[in-house]
Amino acid sequence: MNHFEKFLRRQQPKIQRRIIGAVDQFLNGRWDDLDLKPLSGKRNTYRCRIGDIRIVFTKNEMGSWIVVDADYRDKIYKRG
């Protein structure tokens, strides 16, 4: 189980639904309503903000977007 799955399981159901909804929107290309920003210094890597939570996405070698990580903003960027 990766860190994203562990983080998601620890959240309350309401927060889980918001995170899953944002991931679904991102992966289906509906980026209009999302608070997205590219991460500086990293190519094809974006973060999505949901309150104090950040979800990090990156594009793999095959051109598909994947969820890399999610955590609170004060922790996610420290892991690099």
PyMOL CGO cylinders between C-alpha atoms (Angstrom):
from pymol import cmd
from pymol.cgo import CYLINDER

trace = [
    CYLINDER, 0.00, 0.00, 0.00, 1.48, 3.36, -1.00, 0.3, 1, 1, 1, 1, 1, 1,
    CYLINDER, 1.48, 3.36, -1.00, 1.45, 6.57, 1.03, 0.3, 1, 1, 1, 1, 1, 1,
    CYLINDER, 1.45, 6.57, 1.03, -1.54, 8.00, -0.87, 0.3, 1, 1, 1, 1, 1, 1,
    CYLINDER, -1.54, 8.00, -0.87, -3.72, 5.00, 0.03, 0.3, 1, 1, 1, 1, 1, 1,
    CYLINDER, -3.72, 5.00, 0.03, -2.63, 5.12, 3.68, 0.3, 1, 1, 1, 1, 1, 1,
    CYLINDER, -2.63, 5.12, 3.68, -3.34, 8.85, 3.86, 0.3, 1, 1, 1, 1, 1, 1,
    CYLINDER, -3.34, 8.85, 3.86, -6.77, 8.41, 2.26, 0.3, 1, 1, 1, 1, 1, 1,
    CYLINDER, -6.77, 8.41, 2.26, -7.77, 5.65, 4.69, 0.3, 1, 1, 1, 1, 1, 1,
    CYLINDER, -7.77, 5.65, 4.69, -6.91, 7.85, 7.69, 0.3, 1, 1, 1, 1, 1, 1,
    CYLINDER, -6.91, 7.85, 7.69, -9.29, 10.63, 6.59, 0.3, 1, 1, 1, 1, 1, 1,
    CYLINDER, -9.29, 10.63, 6.59, -12.91, 11.12, 7.55, 0.3, 1, 1, 1, 1, 1, 1,
    CYLINDER, -12.91, 11.12, 7.55, -15.44, 9.95, 4.94, 0.3, 1, 1, 1, 1, 1, 1,
    CYLINDER, -15.44, 9.95, 4.94, -16.32, 13.51, 3.89, 0.3, 1, 1, 1, 1, 1, 1,
    CYLINDER, -16.32, 13.51, 3.89, -12.66, 14.34, 3.21, 0.3, 1, 1, 1, 1, 1, 1,
    CYLINDER, -12.66, 14.34, 3.21, -12.18, 10.99, 1.45, 0.3, 1, 1, 1, 1, 1, 1,
    CYLINDER, -12.18, 10.99, 1.45, -15.01, 11.86, -0.95, 0.3, 1, 1, 1, 1, 1, 1,
    CYLINDER, -15.01, 11.86, -0.95, -13.49, 15.27, -1.70, 0.3, 1, 1, 1, 1, 1, 1,
    CYLINDER, -13.49, 15.27, -1.70, -10.07, 13.74, -2.40, 0.3, 1, 1, 1, 1, 1, 1,
    CYLINDER, -10.07, 13.74, -2.40, -11.47, 10.95, -4.57, 0.3, 1, 1, 1, 1, 1, 1,
    CYLINDER, -11.47, 10.95, -4.57, -13.61, 13.47, -6.45, 0.3, 1, 1, 1, 1, 1, 1,
    CYLINDER, -13.61, 13.47, -6.45, -10.60, 15.69, -7.16, 0.3, 1, 1, 1, 1, 1, 1,
    CYLINDER, -10.60, 15.69, -7.16, -8.51, 12.73, -8.31, 0.3, 1, 1, 1, 1, 1, 1,
    CYLINDER, -8.51, 12.73, -8.31, -11.33, 11.57, -10.57, 0.3, 1, 1, 1, 1, 1, 1,
    CYLINDER, -11.33, 11.57, -10.57, -11.71, 15.06, -12.05, 0.3, 1, 1, 1, 1, 1, 1,
    CYLINDER, -11.71, 15.06, -12.05, -7.98, 15.37, -12.67, 0.3, 1, 1, 1, 1, 1, 1,
    CYLINDER, -7.98, 15.37, -12.67, -7.56, 11.96, -14.25, 0.3, 1, 1, 1, 1, 1, 1,
    CYLINDER, -7.56, 11.96, -14.25, -10.57, 12.56, -16.53, 0.3, 1, 1, 1, 1, 1, 1,
    CYLINDER, -10.57, 12.56, -16.53, -9.18, 15.89, -17.76, 0.3, 1, 1, 1, 1, 1, 1,
    CYLINDER, -9.18, 15.89, -17.76, -11.75, 18.14, -16.09, 0.3, 1, 1, 1, 1, 1, 1,
    CYLINDER, -11.75, 18.14, -16.09, -9.23, 20.59, -14.64, 0.3, 1, 1, 1, 1, 1, 1,
    CYLINDER, -9.23, 20.59, -14.64, -11.40, 23.73, -14.74, 0.3, 1, 1, 1, 1, 1, 1,
    CYLINDER, -11.40, 23.73, -14.74, -12.69, 23.58, -11.15, 0.3, 1, 1, 1, 1, 1, 1,
    CYLINDER, -12.69, 23.58, -11.15, -9.46, 22.34, -9.58, 0.3, 1, 1, 1, 1, 1, 1,
    CYLINDER, -9.46, 22.34, -9.58, -6.84, 24.48, -7.84, 0.3, 1, 1, 1, 1, 1, 1,
    CYLINDER, -6.84, 24.48, -7.84, -3.82, 23.20, -9.80, 0.3, 1, 1, 1, 1, 1, 1,
    CYLINDER, -3.82, 23.20, -9.80, -0.28, 24.48, -10.00, 0.3, 1, 1, 1, 1, 1, 1,
    CYLINDER, -0.28, 24.48, -10.00, 2.83, 22.96, -11.55, 0.3, 1, 1, 1, 1, 1, 1,
    CYLINDER, 2.83, 22.96, -11.55, 5.54, 22.08, -9.04, 0.3, 1, 1, 1, 1, 1, 1,
    CYLINDER, 5.54, 22.08, -9.04, 8.66, 24.10, -9.64, 0.3, 1, 1, 1, 1, 1, 1,
    CYLINDER, 8.66, 24.10, -9.64, 11.74, 22.11, -10.50, 0.3, 1, 1, 1, 1, 1, 1,
    CYLINDER, 11.74, 22.11, -10.50, 9.75, 19.03, -11.51, 0.3, 1, 1, 1, 1, 1, 1,
    CYLINDER, 9.75, 19.03, -11.51, 8.67, 18.33, -15.06, 0.3, 1, 1, 1, 1, 1, 1,
    CYLINDER, 8.67, 18.33, -15.06, 5.08, 17.17, -15.72, 0.3, 1, 1, 1, 1, 1, 1,
    CYLINDER, 5.08, 17.17, -15.72, 4.24, 17.30, -12.01, 0.3, 1, 1, 1, 1, 1, 1,
    CYLINDER, 4.24, 17.30, -12.01, 1.28, 19.19, -10.57, 0.3, 1, 1, 1, 1, 1, 1,
    CYLINDER, 1.28, 19.19, -10.57, -0.28, 19.65, -7.19, 0.3, 1, 1, 1, 1, 1, 1,
    CYLINDER, -0.28, 19.65, -7.19, -3.99, 19.94, -6.50, 0.3, 1, 1, 1, 1, 1, 1,
    CYLINDER, -3.99, 19.94, -6.50, -5.06, 21.87, -3.41, 0.3, 1, 1, 1, 1, 1, 1,
    CYLINDER, -5.06, 21.87, -3.41, -8.07, 20.83, -1.32, 0.3, 1, 1, 1, 1, 1, 1,
    CYLINDER, -8.07, 20.83, -1.32, -7.99, 23.07, 1.74, 0.3, 1, 1, 1, 1, 1, 1,
    CYLINDER, -7.99, 23.07, 1.74, -4.82, 22.13, 3.65, 0.3, 1, 1, 1, 1, 1, 1,
    CYLINDER, -4.82, 22.13, 3.65, -4.42, 18.89, 1.69, 0.3, 1, 1, 1, 1, 1, 1,
    CYLINDER, -4.42, 18.89, 1.69, -2.20, 18.61, -1.38, 0.3, 1, 1, 1, 1, 1, 1,
    CYLINDER, -2.20, 18.61, -1.38, -2.40, 15.84, -3.97, 0.3, 1, 1, 1, 1, 1, 1,
    CYLINDER, -2.40, 15.84, -3.97, 0.60, 15.42, -6.27, 0.3, 1, 1, 1, 1, 1, 1,
    CYLINDER, 0.60, 15.42, -6.27, 0.19, 14.06, -9.81, 0.3, 1, 1, 1, 1, 1, 1,
    CYLINDER, 0.19, 14.06, -9.81, 2.86, 13.26, -12.38, 0.3, 1, 1, 1, 1, 1, 1,
    CYLINDER, 2.86, 13.26, -12.38, 2.90, 11.98, -15.93, 0.3, 1, 1, 1, 1, 1, 1,
    CYLINDER, 2.90, 11.98, -15.93, 4.65, 8.63, -16.35, 0.3, 1, 1, 1, 1, 1, 1,
    CYLINDER, 4.65, 8.63, -16.35, 6.73, 7.45, -19.33, 0.3, 1, 1, 1, 1, 1, 1,
    CYLINDER, 6.73, 7.45, -19.33, 3.64, 6.14, -21.13, 0.3, 1, 1, 1, 1, 1, 1,
    CYLINDER, 3.64, 6.14, -21.13, 1.91, 9.53, -20.93, 0.3, 1, 1, 1, 1, 1, 1,
    CYLINDER, 1.91, 9.53, -20.93, -0.63, 8.60, -18.25, 0.3, 1, 1, 1, 1, 1, 1,
    CYLINDER, -0.63, 8.60, -18.25, -1.23, 10.72, -15.16, 0.3, 1, 1, 1, 1, 1, 1,
    CYLINDER, -1.23, 10.72, -15.16, -0.73, 8.98, -11.82, 0.3, 1, 1, 1, 1, 1, 1,
    CYLINDER, -0.73, 8.98, -11.82, -1.26, 10.03, -8.21, 0.3, 1, 1, 1, 1, 1, 1,
    CYLINDER, -1.26, 10.03, -8.21, 2.13, 10.23, -6.55, 0.3, 1, 1, 1, 1, 1, 1,
    CYLINDER, 2.13, 10.23, -6.55, 1.24, 11.34, -3.03, 0.3, 1, 1, 1, 1, 1, 1,
    CYLINDER, 1.24, 11.34, -3.03, -1.18, 13.23, -0.80, 0.3, 1, 1, 1, 1, 1, 1,
    CYLINDER, -1.18, 13.23, -0.80, -0.77, 14.80, 2.60, 0.3, 1, 1, 1, 1, 1, 1,
    CYLINDER, -0.77, 14.80, 2.60, -1.23, 18.03, 4.50, 0.3, 1, 1, 1, 1, 1, 1,
    CYLINDER, -1.23, 18.03, 4.50, 0.65, 20.99, 3.06, 0.3, 1, 1, 1, 1, 1, 1,
    CYLINDER, 0.65, 20.99, 3.06, 3.13, 21.24, 5.94, 0.3, 1, 1, 1, 1, 1, 1,
    CYLINDER, 3.13, 21.24, 5.94, 4.24, 17.62, 5.39, 0.3, 1, 1, 1, 1, 1, 1,
    CYLINDER, 4.24, 17.62, 5.39, 4.03, 16.82, 1.68, 0.3, 1, 1, 1, 1, 1, 1,
    CYLINDER, 4.03, 16.82, 1.68, 6.76, 19.11, 0.42, 0.3, 1, 1, 1, 1, 1, 1,
    CYLINDER, 6.76, 19.11, 0.42, 9.24, 17.95, 3.10, 0.3, 1, 1, 1, 1, 1, 1,
    CYLINDER, 9.24, 17.95, 3.10, 9.30, 14.43, 1.65, 0.3, 1, 1, 1, 1, 1, 1,
    CYLINDER, 9.30, 14.43, 1.65, 10.47, 15.72, -1.73, 0.3, 1, 1, 1, 1, 1, 1,
]
cmd.load_cgo(trace, "trace")
